Amino acid sequence: MIKRTLFFSNPAYLSLSNAQLVIKMPEVEGCKSLTSEIKQEFVRTIPIEDIGMIVIDNNRITLTSGLISALLDNNSSIVTCDNHSMPTGLMLPLSCNTIQNERFRAQLNSSLPLKKQLWQQTIMQKIANQTAVLIHNTTTECGCMKAWSKEVRSGDPDNLEARAAAYYWKNLFPSEPYFTRNRDGDYPNNLLNYGYAILRAVVARSLVGSGLLPTLGIHHQNRYNAYCLADDIMEPYRPIVDKLVIDIMRKYPNQRELNKQIKAEFLTIPTLDVIIKGKRSPLMIAASQTSASLAKCFEGELRKIDYPEL
């Protein structure tokens, strides 16, 4: 079943009752002229089991500890945003897989050659997906990208990822000829940042659900990064977000700042259709397949990660 992504940008009281998320509006609850019966008509409920992610984008939103616990028990992720409405925090469950200890050990004991091979697969698929985005959305010559996607060696010692990225970003947005990819850069970097943050939460959730440590990466090793593995595994998924950004730019050509309409577009990321193992699947389900295959690679049952293809 496809889990729901909920976005809250107005003040609200969020609590738990009978395995349901209960949503109450402060302005209604604080209105003394309304009877309890009328107030009850404004209350909304959603089954906890239907929720995959909650995005909190207002400082006046209250979540009860009981609700947080129930969401985490359901392997739901909670994303919090800063004063600029950019995702800044992620809460995930500590344990949601019955063989988590076994998977942790397999991940911790994985060999360096295996990690290099997994990183090779990751970059090959990332470049292949970037190539597909360029082909279908620009008039760019992509012969070099096709070649690079096939020439990646174990561990990517030639850093073809960076070479492909430079060519990719130079040609991805023809309407923005001076664009450079920079987290703190100008539009449409703000759109990319927001989309990647949502994607990161989806991938991190799937890794935890597969009993893996999202902190311990196969390539990323930043000591201050709590989600190195998520940053590794989301690489081939990034072009899917890039394609969504292109669609948003075309749909809202005069809107260069994040607003509710554009945020709503990004909240469709978990339900976007992707092709994985030759079958169409929602991205959230595909991410779980990817994470499950990675766990089997660590355990020696598989040699290849299942990644989406564009």
LUMDOLUM-116537 format. One line per 10 residues: number of its first residue (from 1); their letters; for each residue x, y, z of N, C-alpha, C, CB. Coordinates in steps of 0.001 Angstrom, whole numbers. Each point is the difference from the previous one (the first is absolute). Glycine has a CB too. Example, Ala and Ser with C-alpha at 12.3 -4.5 7.8 and 13.67 -1.06 7.14 Angstrom:
BEGIN
1) AS) 13190:-5690:7800:-890:1190:0:900:1200:0:-1892:-1173:1246; 1542:2223:-1966:820:1190:60:-770:1090:730:1184:-628:-2145
This chain:
BEGIN
1) MIKRTLFFSN) 839:-1196:0:-839:1196:0:876:1250:0:-1826:-1246:1221; 1448:2239:-2025:735:1255:-62:-337:837:1219:16:-67:-2519; 1007:465:3250:-192:822:1190:-229:1458:-390:1442:-1577:1331; -2162:2297:-472:-310:1396:-269:1088:922:537:-2434:-553:72; 2660:1656:-774:897:1060:457:-865:1184:402:1909:-782:-1514; -1783:1212:2772:-806:1098:521:861:1234:199:-1537:-1632:1122; 998:2778:-1497:717:1268:125:-828:963:835:1136:-355:-2230; -516:896:3293:-687:941:880:766:1327:-9:-884:-1898:1465; 209:2967:-1901:641:1309:-34:-763:1044:818:894:-575:-2249; -2027:182:2804:-776:890:860:41:-511:1432:-1502:626:-1928
11) PAYLSLSNAQ) 1303:248:2914:-16:-445:1402:-1000:-1135:199:656:2312:739; -244:-3317:32:-870:-1158:207:410:-748:1249:-374:-188:-2463; -612:-510:3056:262:-928:1086:-109:-1401:-577:-883:1612:1780; 1961:-2378:-1735:8:-1360:-532:160:-975:1159:979:784:-2209; -1928:-1694:2332:29:-943:1120:-401:-1393:-474:-535:1865:1610; 449:-2790:-670:-304:-1401:-323:-1237:-438:759:2434:-487:-421; -3324:-223:-290:-1169:-582:645:-471:-1189:-808:-660:2228:960; 600:-3382:-309:-480:-1222:-653:739:-295:-1304:-2227:407:1028; 3571:-317:-964:857:-280:-1162:-275:951:-1164:76:-2391:703; -572:3585:-389:-287:1011:-1012:769:1284:309:-2287:-1003:-384
21) LVIKMPEVEG) 2796:1645:-657:537:1346:148:-1180:960:76:2146:-588:-1260; -2202:1360:2342:-1097:936:204:513:1416:-257:-1104:-1547:1695; 430:2265:-2583:414:1353:-383:-1029:1007:507:1196:-891:-2052; -726:1824:2885:-861:1060:515:629:1355:-306:-862:-1520:1832; 18:2512:-2129:464:1345:-313:-62:877:1257:-786:-259:-2400; 1880:923:2782:20:836:1208:-1062:1084:15:2403:-448:132; -2648:1078:-1292:-977:1086:-40:-1416:-499:280:1462:1195:-1634; -1709:-2471:1293:-1310:-590:280:-83:-417:1463:-180:-797:-2385; 1226:118:2868:6:-483:1372:-43:1148:1002:1270:-2005:-757; -678:3159:392:60:1122:930:-1188:945:-78:2427:-177:-162
31) CKSLTSEIKQ) -3353:-116:-729:-1165:864:-166:-1076:-373:1028:515:263:-2472; -749:619:3445:-936:-286:1084:-1454:59:-444:1671:908:1576; -1929:-282:-2703:-1384:123:-455:-523:-1255:-701:404:2430:-230; 503:-3358:-47:-401:-1239:-676:-261:-1099:1011:1338:650:-2008; -2353:-1435:1775:-302:-1132:876:952:-1150:-315:-2434:698:153; 2531:-1640:753:884:-1152:-206:-441:-820:-1205:470:-64:2457; -1785:39:-2711:-508:-756:-1151:474:625:-1310:-2015:-687:1341; 1972:2014:-1411:457:688:-1215:1512:-160:-175:-1886:1660:227; 2611:-1553:885:1456:-173:-71:360:-1384:-530:276:1600:1913; -1065:-2596:-1512:284:-1363:-422:-150:-167:-1508:-765:-803:2229
41) EFVRTIPIED) -82:1635:-2833:-200:-85:-1447:1245:415:-777:-2420:452:362; 3306:330:264:1229:450:-657:1175:-951:219:-806:2328:279; 612:-3335:557:1072:-955:286:124:-995:-1157:-391:247:2497; 1616:-504:-2905:268:-976:-1062:863:-1129:546:-168:1805:-1759; -62:-3009:1267:790:-1156:437:523:-774:-1200:-1361:-149:2101; 2541:-427:-1947:631:-811:-1046:625:-1223:661:455:2049:-1458; -693:-3252:947:603:-1196:596:1530:71:-17:-2001:-1326:-726; 2623:1016:1838:1461:30:96:625:-941:-1029:-168:555:2453; -458:-1710:-2684:569:-991:-903:50:479:-1451:-845:-1755:1536; 100:2826:-1862:-9:524:-1367:1092:1034:-243:-2438:-424:-63
51) IGMIVIDNNR) 3162:828:1112:927:1128:-100:1437:-487:-202:-1525:1366:1462; 2173:-833:-2484:1399:-335:-249:942:1110:422:-735:-1419:-1881; 269:2667:1775:837:1147:324:-870:1189:396:1774:-823:-1586; -1266:1588:2571:-646:1251:386:1023:1117:-117:-1606:-1197:1566; 1228:2284:-2232:866:1168:-135:-592:1126:846:741:-692:-2350; 49:1186:3298:-434:1048:919:656:1317:-402:-305:-1684:1874; -514:2646:-2316:545:1267:-505:-676:1199:673:500:-1114:-2203; -539:1077:3535:-527:1136:755:444:-157:1450:-2013:246:-1558; 2489:840:2159:482:-62:1382:-1111:-160:1023:1892:1395:-706; -3134:-1217:270:-1129:-96:921:-784:-1290:-176:-137:2470:-10
61) ITLTSGLISA) 831:-3516:-396:-610:-1325:-101:455:-830:1197:-76:128:-2548; -874:-724:3242:301:-810:1185:-274:-1462:-291:-554:1932:1508; 1530:-2788:-1224:-162:-1449:-117:145:-609:1385:895:-7:-2381; -1805:-859:2752:107:-663:1289:1034:-1123:-72:-2405:574:513; 2976:-913:639:997:-1076:33:-622:-1330:-397:1249:1219:1794; -2532:-1402:-1442:-681:-1236:-388:-125:-134:-1502:-1246:72:2131; 974:1043:-2808:-93:-18:-1459:1357:-298:-621:-1897:1636:98; 2930:-984:392:1347:-223:-545:384:-1468:131:658:2360:591; -925:-2927:580:321:-1408:234:-762:-913:-960:443:531:2408; -1727:-239:-2607:-814:-831:-892:477:104:-1443:-1951:300:1536
71) LLDNNSSIVT) 2333:894:-1966:504:185:-1362:1296:-784:-208:-1065:2280:-83; 1972:-2203:1046:1270:-702:-133:-193:-1510:60:1161:1958:1029; -2098:-2413:-210:-300:-1436:39:-536:-486:-1340:-478:180:2450; -127:733:-3205:-551:-336:-1316:1022:208:-1113:-2266:630:834; 3521:-332:-455:1065:299:-961:-356:1208:-855:626:-2423:-41; -1272:3413:654:-278:1267:-672:1113:976:354:-2516:-405:52; 2924:1222:-1009:1043:995:260:-632:1365:233:1637:-1301:-1406; -983:2095:2254:-476:1338:331:1060:998:-438:-1369:-861:1965; 1005:1752:-2873:919:1001:-532:-396:1361:561:383:-1351:-2125; 591:2074:2692:-258:1347:502:702:1022:-886:-234:-881:2355
81) CDNHSMPTGL) -373:2065:-2477:544:1053:-860:446:1199:820:-1484:-766:-1858; 2423:1540:1318:491:1187:683:-867:1208:-325:2321:-935:-57; -1868:2121:465:-789:1221:-209:-111:392:-1469:720:753:2247; 105:-1387:-3102:-62:268:-1435:-755:-1101:-744:2166:1244:173; -2841:-2096:618:-817:-1100:-551:823:-1084:-686:-1824:1636:-299; 3124:-1695:593:841:-1056:-557:124:-1142:1009:1278:1693:-1387; -1438:-2940:950:153:-1138:913:1346:39:709:-1496:-1360:-1471; 1473:1242:2778:1229:121:781:210:-1141:986:-214:2437:-245; -827:-3204:548:124:-1102:947:-775:-1215:-455:303:1641:1824; 148:-2813:-1392:-647:-1253:-385:-5:-945:1195:725:292:-2414
91) MLPLSCNTIQ) -1896:-808:2754:-132:-951:1101:-425:-1352:-557:-597:1859:1617; 1368:-2899:-1243:-258:-1354:-477:-34:-967:1177:1105:534:-2204; -1747:-1696:2051:-51:-976:1095:1362:-639:256:-2390:-445:-565; 2618:62:1814:1248:-674:350:-8:-1459:-440:253:1546:1940; -1410:-2158:-1914:-75:-1416:-337:-1336:-300:-659:1532:-575:1913; -1475:80:-3151:-1257:-373:-661:195:-1211:-902:-743:2389:84; 1784:-3168:196:257:-1205:-775:328:-1132:970:833:1352:-1995; -1441:-2505:1783:134:-1096:966:1401:-602:36:-2397:-481:-355; 3175:643:-714:1365:-544:-18:1016:1138:-117:-838:-2144:-1056; 524:3241:1725:838:1187:-103:1427:-258:452:-2021:1380:358
101) NERFRAQLNS) 2210:-2090:749:1350:-272:512:823:-780:-1011:-894:7:2331; 279:-976:-2977:680:-801:-1021:393:857:-1200:-1289:-2017:745; 387:2896:-1137:279:875:-1144:1090:1012:349:-2373:-279:-796; 2333:806:2014:1039:932:434:1377:-642:-118:-1631:1099:1565; 1741:-2336:-1086:1299:-694:-18:482:-234:-1424:-578:-1106:2167; -343:720:-3042:377:-231:-1394:476:1301:-644:-1661:-1890:-150; 989:2977:465:385:1303:-546:1355:445:544:-2425:608:-220; 2616:-776:1534:1258:417:633:1180:-832:-479:-1294:734:1994; 1038:-2002:-2317:1076:-906:-405:207:-54:-1515:-495:-1332:2029; -244:2129:-2775:141:-24:-1460:1406:446:-405:-2473:461:-262
111) SLPLKKQLWQ) 3016:-1112:-738:1380:253:-418:113:1261:-848:427:-2454:73; 763:3008:-141:244:1179:-823:-231:-288:-1488:1655:792:1708; -1191:-1957:-2228:-289:-297:-1418:-1495:-24:-306:2107:-1315:-80; -2904:773:1015:-1443:-35:-216:-561:1418:-46:-135:-2237:1153; 557:3084:-230:-483:1388:24:362:726:-1284:216:26:2491; 994:-278:-2995:417:645:-1243:-843:-470:-1177:2319:195:903; -2656:-1496:-905:-842:-527:-1081:-1418:579:76:1366:-2123:-11; -1873:2261:1228:-1335:573:171:-21:1476:-408:-442:-1630:1867; 1539:2342:-1560:84:1394:-401:111:124:-1525:1087:552:2206; -375:-1474:-2821:93:-30:-1462:-1392:-144:-616:2310:-1016:150
121) QTIMQKIANQ) -3109:86:359:-1363:-198:-496:-838:1263:194:175:-2455:520; 15:3084:629:-769:1201:332:285:1127:-983:30:-670:2408; 1234:908:-2679:374:1091:-895:-357:-319:-1446:1847:610:1562; -1691:-1848:-1973:-395:-381:-1353:-1476:302:-234:1760:-1791:-11; -2601:1431:979:-1428:225:-167:-352:1474:130:-431:-2286:885; 1147:3009:-25:-244:1439:132:264:710:-1325:621:-109:2440; 538:-182:-3057:344:656:-1267:-970:-416:-1102:2418:76:690; -2814:-1357:-688:-957:-471:-1001:-1327:733:139:1112:-2248:-10; -1543:2472:1246:-1266:711:226:132:1485:-340:-586:-1652:1802; 1745:2238:-1506:236:1390:-401:-46:128:-1518:1404:373:2057
131) TAVLIHNTTT) -837:-1350:-2735:-7:7:-1467:-1423:-14:-537:2203:-1188:-10; -3047:348:621:-1392:-95:-441:-734:1325:192:11:-2441:571; 256:3127:540:-640:1296:252:421:1009:-1058:-66:-485:2469; 1364:513:-2803:483:929:-1020:-617:-304:-1362:2142:247:1271; -2211:-1516:-1622:-523:-393:-1312:-1463:413:-156:1606:-1931:-43; -2391:1742:1086:-1439:230:-93:-413:1439:290:-298:-2351:651; 1230:3171:-175:-388:1357:378:859:1098:-614:-817:-971:2088; 1857:596:-2818:858:994:-646:401:-510:-1379:860:813:2245; -136:-3:-2973:525:-400:-1311:1491:-296:93:-1751:1397:-1146; 2238:-1633:2348:1429:-207:245:496:-1310:-610:-213:1323:2110
141) ECGCMKAWSK) 1403:-1302:-2680:652:-1209:-479:460:-801:1216:742:1138:-2166; -1161:-2404:2253:246:-793:1219:910:-1199:-219:-2216:719:782; 2962:-717:-1894:896:-1131:-256:1029:-190:1097:-325:378:-2415; 878:724:2915:1008:-101:1053:-603:-539:1288:1248:1900:-1034; -2469:-1488:1359:-662:-482:1211:-252:-1508:-92:-1078:2263:319; 639:-2720:-1493:-232:-1437:-186:1294:-779:182:-1890:500:-1575; 2986:54:1059:1294:-667:122:455:-37:1449:594:738:-2312; -726:385:3006:444:56:1398:-781:-978:876:629:2401:-328; -1930:-2555:63:-815:-894:828:473:-1449:-101:-1944:1544:-309; 2607:-1878:-805:474:-1375:-203:1460:-183:397:-1640:-218:-1847
151) EVRSGDPDNL) 2337:1326:2057:1439:-77:274:360:111:1473:347:963:-2223; -1357:-823:3074:274:122:1440:627:-1286:513:-1926:1606:278; 3060:-1469:398:684:-1153:577:-321:-130:1482:1834:243:-1688; -1443:-1353:2273:-264:-269:1413:517:1150:860:135:-2483:-427; -1045:3090:1218:384:1121:852:45:1329:-718:1277:-1594:1321; -1471:1604:-2644:74:1212:-827:1299:779:249:-2510:125:30; 3674:-780:-227:1274:687:242:263:1143:-977:870:-2133:900; -1516:2097:-2061:178:1056:-1002:-931:1183:234:701:-1742:-1624; -1528:1629:2668:-945:1056:363:-872:412:-1183:1622:802:1720; -2163:-1806:-2412:-888:285:-1124:-1313:619:476:1034:-1898:-1268
161) EARAAAYYWK) -1376:1660:2536:-1197:631:548:103:1523:-106:-315:-1948:1575; 1475:2498:-1182:194:1452:-42:47:509:-1436:1240:-122:2171; -604:-629:-3070:89:419:-1396:-1383:46:-633:2298:-991:-158; -3106:-53:453:-1354:-43:-537:-853:1113:611:211:-2487:-348; -22:2748:1645:-784:1034:678:257:1372:-614:70:-1347:2112; 1183:1650:-2402:344:1298:-592:-704:190:-1340:2230:-67:1158; -2232:-983:-1980:-657:76:-1313:-1516:71:165:1900:-1289:-1041; -2397:512:1971:-1445:-87:243:-578:1343:436:282:-2403:626; 312:3004:407:-538:1255:526:174:1149:-995:506:-799:2320; 511:730:-3135:217:1040:-1006:-1114:24:-1036:2452:-230:347
171) NLFPSEPYFT) -3068:-924:-580:-969:-110:-1088:-1433:-285:435:1867:-777:-1356; -2102:604:2655:-1310:-450:452:-1088:1067:-116:1183:-1524:1535; -837:2785:-1265:-996:1075:10:324:1038:-1075:-386:-366:2468; -15:136:-3710:286:954:-1084:-546:1400:281:-38:-1914:-1587; -1042:1998:2354:-586:1306:307:804:766:1045:-2232:-939:-562; 3188:248:1200:867:627:1004:1457:-220:-435:-1721:-376:1883; 2184:1099:-2907:1324:-262:-592:1174:188:961:-975:709:-2141; 805:32:3200:1096:238:933:-137:-822:1284:208:2297:-943; -1047:-3318:877:-236:-814:1191:1237:-802:393:-2410:-140:-626; 2694:98:1916:998:-900:573:-631:-659:1214:1956:1421:-830
181) RNRDGDYPNN) -1697:-2700:985:-579:-723:1130:754:361:1269:-716:-1892:-1509; 9:2554:2422:564:442:1265:-1130:19:1020:1812:1389:-1149; -1606:-2068:2253:-1055:-91:1013:-518:1381:408:1035:-2124:823; -138:3101:-778:-385:1351:401:-163:937:-1198:1194:-369:2154; -1247:-212:-3346:-68:797:-1216:-1400:491:-331:1925:-1282:-811; -2000:1962:-326:-1261:590:-449:-933:-1057:-581:1197:2145:-458; -2425:-1733:201:-1017:-812:-661:597:-662:-1256:-1837:1532:884; 1518:-2831:-1110:-931:-852:733:652:-876:1069:-1376:8:-2029; 2519:426:2582:626:-774:1073:-944:-198:1177:2219:884:-707; -3050:124:990:-933:-126:1115:-999:-1132:-234:256:2447:451
191) LLNYGYAILR) -677:-2612:-1706:-921:-1096:-328:692:-1353:131:-1247:1525:-1557; 2459:-1609:1065:761:-1241:97:234:-373:1463:1109:504:-2204; -750:475:3019:261:-265:1416:-1229:-575:693:1674:1855:13; -2820:-1265:-284:-1226:-451:650:-357:-1417:-460:-804:2389:159; 901:-2617:-1456:-322:-1324:-521:937:-1073:527:-894:1086:-2031; 2192:-786:2093:962:-970:503:-233:-304:1478:1653:815:-1691; -2080:189:2454:-263:-217:1426:-1152:-986:195:831:2324:505; -1878:-2184:-1318:-1118:-942:68:459:-1391:-426:-1633:1867:-463; 2401:-1934:-621:519:-1275:-487:877:-667:1053:-84:871:-2351; 929:-94:3006:902:-536:1028:-788:-642:1141:1698:1756:-591
201) AVVARSLVGS) -2781:-1105:981:-842:-544:1069:-629:-1324:-422:-467:2330:807; 18:-2410:-2060:-606:-1239:-512:1028:-1133:-3:-1591:1351:-1429; 2798:-1060:943:1043:-1030:-77:455:-416:1390:745:923:-2205; -554:37:3106:415:-329:1366:-1041:-878:676:1270:2158:147; -2528:-1851:-364:-1078:-812:575:68:-1437:-520:-1444:2056:193; 1707:-2209:-1483:58:-1344:-580:1201:-786:523:-1143:871:-2050; 2258:-193:2271:1193:-679:529:-245:-515:1412:1454:1465:-1421; -2054:-621:2245:-318:-419:1368:-997:-1155:-26:428:2340:847; -1399:-2267:-1750:-973:-1068:-125:616:-1319:-415:-1665:1706:-564; 2805:-1649:-122:707:-1218:-419:1025:-450:1034:-333:677:-2375
211) GLLPTLGIHH) 354:6:3529:901:-399:1072:1437:439:-190:-1472:-1900:336; 1696:2982:-1084:1353:481:-263:294:1280:776:-97:-1041:-2271; 1384:1304:2466:440:1228:664:110:1115:-1038:1253:-1329:1768; -2114:2327:-1730:80:1067:-998:1242:861:150:-2463:8:-66; 3143:-110:1206:1199:813:254:1232:-542:-716:-958:614:2210; 1053:-1930:-2338:1209:-641:-529:-101:-159:-1514:327:-1217:2183; 359:2083:-2922:-98:-4:-1450:937:-978:-679:-674:2335:165; 439:-2532:-1466:925:-817:-803:1033:895:-678:-1808:-1725:-385; 1528:3032:350:950:948:-583:103:1267:837:-513:-916:-2267; -607:1576:2529:21:1205:828:470:-351:1412:-1874:1015:-1371
221) QNRYNAYCLA) 2802:-230:1887:591:-303:1304:61:1213:928:1328:-1766:-1117; -2071:2809:836:48:1213:811:-349:-312:1456:-612:1375:-2021; 1514:-1069:2920:-190:-324:1409:-1188:751:622:2457:-435:151; -2877:1525:-780:-1108:793:527:-1330:-322:-670:1631:1790:509; -1619:-2740:-1425:-1197:-351:-761:-649:-1247:598:996:1017:-2092; -2217:-865:2578:-699:-1129:608:-659:-914:-1033:-385:1421:1998; 402:-1030:-3271:-692:-772:-1030:885:-241:-1217:-2157:956:794; 3379:-1397:-552:938:-255:-1098:-531:-1047:-974:1877:596:1527; -2442:-1671:-993:-490:-1062:-887:-1193:490:-814:802:-1742:1629; -1648:2545:-1021:-1134:571:-740:505:873:-1141:-1419:-49:2082
231) DDIMEPYRPI) 2478:822:-1823:558:857:-1048:621:-832:-1118:428:1785:1708; 112:-2952:-1363:535:-901:-1022:-1115:-553:-877:1891:-596:1528; -2887:1:-873:-1022:-765:-713:-969:898:-767:197:-1763:1743; -326:3016:-1342:-921:882:-708:576:540:-1306:-963:607:2196; 2257:-830:-2446:642:576:-1189:-722:-336:-1305:2147:-144:1218; -2476:-1128:-1503:-697:-283:-1260:-1439:515:-23:1438:-2002:-234; -1958:2373:1412:-1351:548:74:-25:1506:-237:-588:-1821:1585; 1710:2477:-1430:40:1462:-142:-526:486:-1359:1952:6:1553; -1581:-673:-2666:-522:464:-1292:-1523:-9:-90:2080:-841:-1009; -2732:4:1811:-1465:-3:32:-500:1324:563:-35:-2514:281
241) VDKLVIDIMR) 711:2993:764:-339:1300:572:341:1116:-994:407:-899:2336; 725:761:-3020:388:1005:-1001:-1080:138:-1072:2431:-514:420; -2958:-616:-856:-1075:25:-1008:-1228:708:557:857:-2147:-1004; -1175:1896:2265:-1140:669:621:234:1509:65:-488:-2073:1345; 1715:2488:-1038:328:1426:49:-194:641:-1377:1648:-435:1866; -1224:-249:-2913:-202:508:-1364:-1489:192:-276:2108:-1158:-768; -2919:175:1165:-1449:95:-209:-588:1179:772:-105:-2486:-346; 581:2689:1570:-500:1108:818:387:1333:-618:154:-1430:2056; 1082:1531:-2548:451:1243:-626:-845:337:-1223:2321:-442:828; -2724:-573:-1569:-838:224:-1179:-1427:360:400:1423:-1602:-1297
251) KYPNQRELNK) -1885:1019:2381:-1366:234:452:-159:1363:656:-262:-2448:310; 1323:2876:409:-31:1294:695:1195:848:-458:-1170:-1047:2016; 1165:1500:-3256:1167:697:-561:356:1311:689:-594:-1037:-2126; -353:1660:2787:254:1297:637:138:-96:1515:-1248:1058:-1854; 1224:-2275:2376:98:-177:1445:1376:-568:358:-2505:-363:161; 3361:1177:425:1368:-416:307:223:-303:1478:738:1369:-1915; -1766:-1166:2729:105:-294:1427:-912:-1165:361:558:2407:480; -212:-3087:589:-838:-1095:461:-1297:553:577:2039:-1407:469; -3163:904:-937:-1285:347:587:-777:-1295:234:-24:2284:-1154; -1190:-2167:1644:-769:-1198:345:-278:-868:-1220:-1034:1260:1881
261) QIKAEFLTIP) 776:-624:-3014:-276:-771:-1220:1201:-855:-394:-1577:1797:-762; 2754:-1186:791:1205:-718:-400:360:-1071:1023:807:2044:-1203; -975:-1745:2485:266:-1009:1028:-920:-1197:-180:747:1793:1587; -1995:-1512:-1954:-949:-1089:-233:471:-898:-1141:-1868:1461:830; 2486:-865:-1839:547:-790:-1111:1094:-946:504:-532:1878:-1608; 1376:-1384:2495:1096:-818:516:-492:-1112:924:1486:1986:-186; -2617:-1778:819:-529:-1021:892:-543:-1199:-770:-546:1787:1648; 539:-1706:-2979:-392:-1157:-817:1181:-939:-240:-1757:1406:-1105; 2953:-1017:1540:1198:-811:-266:-178:-1457:427:1382:2054:292; -1891:-2336:916:-144:-1412:389:-918:-808:-903:406:726:2299
271) TLDVIIKGKR) -1309:-67:-3013:-957:-723:-840:322:69:-1489:-1703:471:1719; 2809:175:-2090:377:66:-1407:254:-1393:-553:987:2269:369; -1429:-2516:-1581:227:-1299:-638:1439:-114:-475:-2407:-91:-705; 3050:-1014:1045:1348:-294:-496:24:-1440:-498:1059:1667:1613; -77:-1970:-2437:176:-1364:-508:1132:-664:770:-836:662:-2306; 536:-1756:2982:1020:-729:738:-193:-1493:-270:120:1809:1804; 939:-2454:-2256:-30:-1413:-391:-1053:-246:-1080:772:-646:2304; -923:1629:-3208:-899:-151:-1128:-1463:233:312:1617:-1571:-870; -1932:1964:2124:-1392:211:384:-199:1411:518:-232:-2431:540; -936:2980:-815:-337:1341:470:-410:-69:1467:-726:692:-2327
281) SPLMIAASQT) 1253:257:3106:-256:-35:1437:79:1410:573:925:-2344:142; -1696:2669:906:164:1298:668:1401:96:604:-2486:101:499; 3043:1090:-501:1379:184:457:217:-521:1412:159:1984:-1474; -1118:-1775:2374:176:-475:1371:143:-1514:58:-1314:1954:806; 546:-2665:-1632:101:-1460:-58:1324:-404:-641:-2515:-199:-147; 2912:914:-901:1266:-291:-678:1170:184:951:-995:716:-2184; 953:337:3013:1080:239:958:108:-1151:985:-333:2469:-233; -791:-3038:617:21:-1153:899:612:-1224:-695:-2040:901:1185; 1756:-1068:-2483:616:-1087:-763:1508:197:-91:-2119:-282:-1319; 2520:1523:1084:1430:303:-70:684:-321:1317:-461:1791:-1681
291) SASLAKCFEG) -131:-1359:2776:594:-226:1321:54:-1488:334:-848:2240:743; -208:-2953:-1089:-28:-1435:269:1086:-730:-795:-2467:153:457; 2665:259:-1708:1044:-631:-816:1381:336:534:-1499:106:-2000; 1677:1117:2510:1285:377:589:302:-859:1215:-297:2344:-829; -715:-2571:1667:189:-849:1174:438:-1402:-408:-1729:1334:1232; 1159:-1853:-2305:370:-1335:-479:1414:-5:-587:-2423:-483:-466; 2847:1630:-99:1381:100:-489:970:-82:1170:-755:1401:-1956; 452:-718:3039:849:-63:1193:52:-1419:563:-563:2393:510; -543:-3126:-624:-82:-1360:545:543:-1050:-966:-1981:719:1317; 2373:-313:-2519:571:-932:-964:-1009:-732:-845:1830:-250:1546
301) ELRKIDYPEL) -3114:624:-1453:-1030:-681:-773:-135:574:-1410:-1195:-487:2132; 1567:1741:-2316:-44:647:-1303:1321:704:-259:-2496:294:174; 2730:24:-1461:1199:751:-361:-340:1330:-654:1211:-2152:-276; -2488:2427:142:-421:1209:-718:-1169:667:712:781:-1004:-2164; -692:2322:2300:-1086:767:603:-1075:261:-1057:1603:1082:1656; -2853:-1159:-1228:-1115:308:-905:-248:1497:24:-1045:-2278:379; 1375:2945:-1481:-183:1446:-112:-1042:306:-1079:2392:396:755; -3047:751:-675:-974:390:-1040:713:403:-1289:-1603:764:1786; 937:-961:-2901:525:378:-1301:-941:993:-651:1138:-2229:-247; -574:3265:-336:-799:1000:-709:54:-243:-1508:441:1668:1838
